[in-house]
Amino acid sequence: MLLEGLKGIFALAFELAALVLLLADVDYASDVQLAGVLLLHGVASLLLAGVVIRWLPAAMAQPRGPLLALLAACAYVLPGLGFVGVLAGVFYLRLHRVSDNHLPFESVQLPDFDPHQKHATGFRVSGLRSFLGNAEASLSSRLGGMVALQYVSGKVASPLLRDLLSDNSEDIRLLAYGMLDAQEKRINQLIHQASLDFAAAGAASMTDSASPDYLRAAEKLSDLYWELIYQELALGDLRRYAIAESLRYCELVLAERNDNAALNLRRGRLLHELGESTAAEQAYERARVLGMPATRILPYLAELRFEAGDYPAVRRLIAELGQWGSLPRLRPVINYWTKQ
């Protein structure tokens, strides 16, 4: 402590000596006088830095070498003012330092985590594709996930099962094929029964082709063929046949009941699949006039405009769609087109 006091006294003495030499009227050359002032001031700055660094809190006094050089440089660059400024700064930090109220971090033992564990209340659809395609997961867990697909929408389940037809596991491939085949057979059986009902209704109403039973059977056939398309169970030529049949029965009903908004929307989507853009757009607009919500129509209209290369129209339609706040799945598309 006594040594630090002596260092402080010497630092003050050297600084005063530098000030006196600077103001003194001497006969020797001014360069020598300036060199003496700088030397005395430099020694004073080093002594001052060595004293005040011990007044700083231990947490602030590291790393010691660079901090010592910084304090000396601050005092040296501003003669007189730097000396006072360093003292004032150190006193402020010592008297007003922030108390450390943070408790030391305690590690907690984490429970064992199984990344392939099934949720207790049901299987999560989110991430199901990556789970089923994960060869590191146990076979029993993957088979359980596939069985859970029977409770998922066919639009989601069918593409997942189709991807699994090329899986490395033979059990997975066989189960995926069996599930797809079962879905297709179920719908084909319903189509067969609906066709019999349609034929029977047509025979019973030879004079009245617009009977309720006849139109109901036709609409059901259109629904079932559309289900084959929607679930991606029909591919290639079978898909084109399903589109044509669904469109035929759909137009048969619309010929008598053109005010059905849902069927007009389906007609537009079927025509869209066949590449008949103009007729598809007219069907979409008709469905919108009949009261179909804009959120159901605008995405398809925008898709038509995009395929035609009319990008300003796409941006206009997407901007109109962006006025609806409850479209989380389309939000990335809306943000892309509205922020260009």
Phi, psi and omega in degrees: 000319179296323180294321179294323178296320178295321177299319179295319179295316179296321179298315178295321180295315180295323179293319177294322179295320178296323180291319179295317180294326179293324183269351184286149178259097185251163184270336184282173189300148182293332179295320178294319178298317180294319179297321178295320178298314182294322179294313179297319180294322179295316178298317179299321181294317179296316179296319180297316180297321179294333180278310189287337181295335179282345179275344181285151173302149185303324182291336182265351185268018180234144355285141192293312184300303179300323180293321178298317178295323180294315180295317179296320180295319179298318180289329185280322185294325181245090180303132179080295181294319178296322178301311180291321182295320178296316178299314181296317181296318181293318177297321180295314180297325181286322184276334186237032180290147182283128180287143181268102183263001183283130177283148179298143182291134178248128179284143180242135180288119181281147177288160176296134184239127177255111183295345181255015183288138179275139179294144187293330186260003180150165183272134182279128179287326181297126180080009183293326180298313181292327179294312182293332179272002182275107182290344180282339179290153181293148182299321181296322179293319179293321177296322177296322177295323178292321178297325179294343180294342179293343178262005182256153178304141180300329178298328179273318188288318186299312177298325178295315180294324180294324177295328183282355178292343178252019180291155180290333182275127179294324179298318179296316180298315182295317180294319179297315179297318180296320180291318177296317180296322179295319178297315181295319179295322180298315180291322179294325176295320177294323178295318179299314180293320179294326178294320176296317178297321180295317179294320179294319179293324178292321179291327182282344183233056181299328182266349183225087183290349182258026180294152182302319181295320180295314180290325179294319178294322179294318179295323179294321177296319177298320178298315185291318177295323177294328179296323176299321181286314185296321180275003179058036176273339179253127182232156175064227182296326179295326178293315179297322177295318180296321178297314181297319181291317178298319179293321181298312180290326178297314180291331177297318179289318182293336178296334179256330183227079184283359182266013180272106185294319182296319180289326175296321176296317179295320178301319178297319181291323178292317176295324177298317178297328180277356179085011179269082190295316184297312180294324179295318179296321178297320179293319178298314180296322178297317178297323180292321178296326182281001174109005177295133181303145182299329181294339178274337187259317189301321178301321180288322176296319179295323178295320177298314180296324179294317179295331178277353180082014180269078187290326175300322178292323177300314181296322179294317180293320179293323177296322177293322178292329181292347178288346179267127187272348187254055180230066185298325183288330180268356185301318177300321179293317180297316180297322181297313186282333182272349181253010179283000000 
